[in-house]
Amino acid sequence: MFKFNFENSESECNWNAKKPEKSTCMVPLIVHTPHMHSKIENDDVSSLKLKEGQEMFFFKNKDCNDYKFSLLPNVYEGGCELWESTVDLLNFLSRNRKLMENQTVLDLGCGSGLLGIFALQMGAEKVIFQDFNAKVIENYLFKNIKMNFSLDFAQKFERCKFVSGDWNDANLVHQLCKPTIILSSETLYDISSYDALICLFEKILALGGKVFLASKLYYFGVGGSVDAFIERSSSIFSSEIIYTVSDCGVGRRILLLQRK
């Protein structure tokens, strides 16, 4: 049994909570206990080499996604895919390694968990991983942590917390606060989720904290875009574009958000 020895410096935060209150959301909120005994064969592993030379490993998702689609809104939110914007944010962080040192980091909509894993590698004190789908955490994320930390993965697990559930679930706030840095990629695709996302940022982000959001410029069919999110969040957060990818069909950006 793993214990999360996070300080509870804010009265509304409960880092050690293991059993959330009953939720009215369709997707239950679950705090996961890591398991370390999953067998991983060599042919199950893919690698990613970042521009600064670091190599990361991730599990091929054949046991992670039960659906025929890479995304099915409110059912499966794409957590078993390695999205381009995740790679963009990893490359940005690899050039700015000191950003993570001694920080409490939330990998929001974590999927593969590579952002949070990289934060651990770069000296983050604590990392919370959150995804919509429980199976993504159980069958994908845990294996990725094990592959990237080899012999000391058990020690890394002790510095982490794992939560699955809906951003609209009021109980989620008590599981996620108060990160000093939030990392998230490909979470701006659906404009209908913006209010819940902005509200969550406002409630959980520590004073002086920063949010790094990696996204495509716009998403066909669901209305999401970088400009739409900047406009929707502008009354609460200042935003700055800190990373640009233009040599592709749909450009990509990384946004830095901070409270006004």
C-alpha positions as CSV (number, residue, x, y, z in Angstrom):
1,M,0.0,0.0,0.0
2,F,1.4,3.4,-1.0
3,K,0.8,6.5,1.1
4,F,0.9,10.0,-0.2
5,N,2.7,12.1,2.3
6,F,1.8,15.5,0.9
7,E,1.4,18.5,3.2
8,N,-2.2,19.6,3.6
9,S,-1.5,23.3,3.9
10,E,-4.8,24.4,2.5
11,S,-8.0,23.5,4.4
12,E,-9.9,22.6,1.3
13,C,-7.3,20.2,0.0
14,N,-7.0,16.6,1.0
15,W,-3.9,15.0,-0.5
16,N,-4.5,11.8,1.4
17,A,-8.1,11.3,0.5
18,K,-8.6,7.8,-0.8
19,K,-12.4,7.5,-1.1
20,P,-14.1,10.5,-2.8
21,E,-17.6,11.4,-1.9
22,K,-20.4,10.1,-4.1
23,S,-20.4,12.0,-7.4
24,T,-23.3,12.9,-9.7
25,C,-21.1,12.7,-12.8
26,M,-21.4,9.8,-15.2
27,V,-17.7,9.0,-14.8
28,P,-16.8,8.1,-11.2
29,L,-13.9,9.9,-9.5
30,I,-11.3,7.3,-8.6
31,V,-8.0,7.7,-6.7
32,H,-5.8,4.9,-7.9
33,T,-3.3,2.8,-6.0
34,P,-0.2,2.0,-8.2
35,H,0.5,-1.5,-9.2
36,M,4.0,-2.5,-10.2
37,H,3.8,-6.0,-11.4
38,S,2.6,-5.6,-15.0
39,K,4.8,-7.5,-17.4
40,I,6.1,-5.5,-20.3
41,E,7.6,-7.2,-23.4
42,N,10.2,-5.5,-25.5
43,D,7.9,-5.4,-28.5
44,D,5.3,-3.5,-26.5
45,V,7.6,-0.4,-26.1
46,S,8.0,2.6,-28.3
47,S,10.6,5.4,-27.8
48,L,10.5,9.2,-28.3
49,K,13.7,11.2,-28.7
50,L,13.3,14.9,-27.8
51,K,15.1,17.7,-29.6
52,E,17.5,18.2,-26.7
53,G,18.5,14.5,-26.8
54,Q,16.5,13.0,-24.0
55,E,14.8,9.7,-24.8
56,M,11.5,8.7,-23.3
57,F,9.6,5.4,-23.5
58,F,5.9,4.6,-23.7
59,F,3.8,1.5,-23.9
60,K,2.0,0.6,-27.1
61,N,-1.6,1.1,-26.3
62,K,-3.1,-2.1,-27.6
63,D,-4.7,-2.9,-24.2
64,C,-5.7,0.6,-23.4
65,N,-8.4,1.7,-25.8
66,D,-11.5,-0.5,-26.2
67,Y,-12.9,1.8,-28.9
68,K,-12.4,2.1,-32.6
69,F,-12.0,5.8,-32.4
70,S,-9.1,7.9,-31.3
71,L,-11.6,10.1,-29.5
72,L,-15.2,9.6,-28.4
73,P,-16.4,12.7,-26.4
74,N,-17.6,11.9,-22.8
75,V,-16.7,8.3,-23.2
76,Y,-13.1,8.0,-24.3
77,E,-11.1,11.3,-24.4
78,G,-8.0,10.1,-26.4
79,G,-5.8,9.2,-23.5
80,C,-4.1,6.3,-25.2
81,E,-2.7,8.4,-28.1
82,L,0.6,10.3,-28.1
83,W,-0.5,13.6,-29.5
84,E,1.7,16.1,-31.4
85,S,1.1,18.9,-28.8
86,T,2.4,16.6,-26.0
87,V,5.7,16.3,-27.9
88,D,5.8,20.1,-28.4
89,L,5.4,20.7,-24.6
90,L,8.0,18.0,-23.9
91,N,10.5,19.7,-26.2
92,F,9.8,23.1,-24.6
93,L,10.3,21.7,-21.1
94,S,13.5,19.9,-22.1
95,R,14.9,23.4,-23.0
96,N,13.7,24.8,-19.7
97,R,14.5,22.0,-17.2
98,K,14.7,24.2,-14.1
99,L,11.0,25.1,-14.4
100,M,10.1,21.8,-12.7
101,E,12.6,21.8,-9.8
102,N,10.9,21.4,-6.4
103,Q,7.5,22.1,-7.9
104,T,4.2,20.4,-7.3
105,V,3.1,19.6,-10.8
106,L,-0.3,18.5,-12.2
107,D,-0.4,16.6,-15.5
108,L,-4.0,17.4,-16.4
109,G,-5.6,15.1,-19.0
110,C,-2.4,13.1,-18.6
111,G,-3.0,10.2,-21.0
112,S,0.5,8.7,-21.5
113,G,1.7,10.7,-18.5
114,L,4.9,11.6,-20.3
115,L,4.6,15.3,-19.2
116,G,4.4,14.3,-15.6
117,I,7.1,11.7,-16.0
118,F,9.4,14.3,-17.5
119,A,8.6,16.7,-14.6
120,L,9.7,13.9,-12.2
121,Q,12.9,13.4,-14.1
122,M,13.6,17.2,-14.0
123,G,13.2,17.4,-10.2
124,A,9.6,18.0,-9.4
125,E,8.8,17.3,-5.8
126,K,5.4,15.9,-6.3
127,V,3.3,15.1,-9.4
128,I,-0.5,14.5,-9.7
129,F,-1.7,12.7,-12.8
130,Q,-5.3,13.1,-13.8
131,D,-7.2,11.6,-16.8
132,F,-10.9,11.2,-17.7
133,N,-10.6,7.4,-18.1
134,A,-9.6,5.1,-15.3
135,K,-8.3,2.4,-17.8
136,V,-5.8,4.9,-19.2
137,I,-4.2,5.2,-15.8
138,E,-4.4,1.5,-14.9
139,N,-3.3,0.0,-18.3
140,Y,-1.1,2.7,-19.8
141,L,0.2,5.3,-17.4
142,F,1.5,2.9,-14.7
143,K,3.5,1.0,-17.4
144,N,5.0,4.2,-18.8
145,I,6.3,5.2,-15.3
146,K,7.8,1.8,-14.8
147,M,9.5,1.9,-18.2
148,N,11.0,5.4,-17.8
149,F,12.4,4.9,-14.3
150,S,13.5,1.3,-14.5
151,L,14.9,0.2,-11.1
152,D,13.7,3.2,-9.0
153,F,10.1,3.3,-10.3
154,A,8.7,2.3,-6.9
155,Q,10.3,5.4,-5.3
156,K,8.8,7.6,-8.0
157,F,5.4,6.2,-7.4
158,E,5.6,7.4,-3.8
159,R,5.9,11.0,-5.0
160,C,2.8,10.8,-7.2
161,K,-0.9,10.7,-7.0
162,F,-3.3,9.3,-9.6
163,V,-6.8,10.4,-10.2
164,S,-9.4,9.7,-12.9
165,G,-12.7,11.5,-13.3
166,D,-14.6,14.4,-14.9
167,W,-13.5,18.0,-14.6
168,N,-17.1,18.8,-13.7
169,D,-16.9,16.7,-10.6
170,A,-16.8,19.0,-7.6
171,N,-14.9,16.4,-5.6
172,L,-12.0,16.7,-8.1
173,V,-10.9,20.0,-6.6
174,H,-10.0,18.3,-3.3
175,Q,-7.8,15.7,-5.0
176,L,-5.8,18.1,-7.3
177,C,-5.0,21.3,-5.4
178,K,-2.7,23.1,-5.0
179,P,-0.2,22.6,-7.9
180,T,2.3,25.3,-8.6
181,I,2.5,24.2,-12.2
182,I,-0.2,22.6,-14.4
183,L,0.8,20.9,-17.6
184,S,-1.8,19.9,-20.2
185,S,-1.9,19.1,-23.9
186,E,-4.7,18.7,-26.5
187,T,-7.3,19.7,-23.9
188,L,-8.7,22.7,-25.9
189,Y,-10.3,20.7,-28.7
190,D,-13.9,21.0,-27.4
191,I,-15.1,24.5,-26.7
192,S,-18.0,23.2,-24.5
193,S,-15.4,22.1,-21.9
194,Y,-13.8,25.5,-21.5
195,D,-15.9,26.8,-18.6
196,A,-15.2,23.6,-16.6
197,L,-11.5,23.8,-17.4
198,I,-11.1,27.5,-16.6
199,C,-13.1,27.0,-13.3
200,L,-10.8,24.1,-12.3
201,F,-7.7,26.2,-13.0
202,E,-9.0,29.0,-10.9
203,K,-9.9,26.8,-8.0
204,I,-6.8,24.6,-7.8
205,L,-3.8,26.7,-9.0
206,A,-1.5,27.8,-6.3
207,L,-0.9,31.5,-5.8
208,G,1.8,32.6,-8.3
209,G,1.3,29.3,-10.2
210,K,1.6,28.8,-13.9
211,V,-0.4,26.8,-16.5
212,F,1.3,25.5,-19.6
213,L,-1.2,24.5,-22.3
214,A,-0.2,22.9,-25.6
215,S,-2.7,22.9,-28.4
216,K,-3.5,23.0,-32.1
217,L,-4.5,26.4,-33.3
218,Y,-8.0,25.1,-34.0
219,Y,-9.9,21.9,-34.1
220,F,-12.3,21.1,-36.9
221,G,-15.9,20.0,-36.0
222,V,-15.9,20.8,-32.3
223,G,-15.1,24.5,-32.4
224,G,-12.1,24.6,-30.1
225,S,-9.2,26.9,-30.8
226,V,-6.4,28.8,-29.0
227,D,-8.0,32.2,-29.7
228,A,-11.4,31.0,-28.4
229,F,-9.8,29.8,-25.1
230,I,-7.7,33.0,-24.7
231,E,-10.9,35.1,-25.1
232,R,-12.9,32.9,-22.7
233,S,-10.3,32.9,-20.0
234,S,-9.2,36.5,-20.3
235,S,-11.2,37.9,-17.4
236,I,-9.2,35.6,-15.0
237,F,-5.9,34.7,-16.7
238,S,-3.3,36.6,-18.7
239,S,-2.0,34.5,-21.6
240,E,1.2,34.5,-23.5
241,I,2.2,32.4,-26.5
242,I,5.6,31.0,-25.7
243,Y,6.1,28.3,-28.4
244,T,5.0,28.1,-32.0
245,V,5.0,25.3,-34.6
246,S,4.0,26.6,-38.0
247,D,5.5,24.0,-40.4
248,C,2.4,21.8,-40.4
249,G,-1.1,21.7,-41.8
250,V,-2.6,23.2,-38.6
251,G,-0.3,25.2,-36.6
252,R,0.3,24.5,-32.9
253,R,1.0,26.7,-29.9
254,I,2.0,26.6,-26.2
255,L,0.2,29.0,-24.0
256,L,1.4,30.3,-20.6
257,L,-1.5,31.3,-18.3
258,Q,-1.1,33.2,-15.1
259,R,-3.7,34.8,-12.8
260,K,-4.2,38.5,-13.4
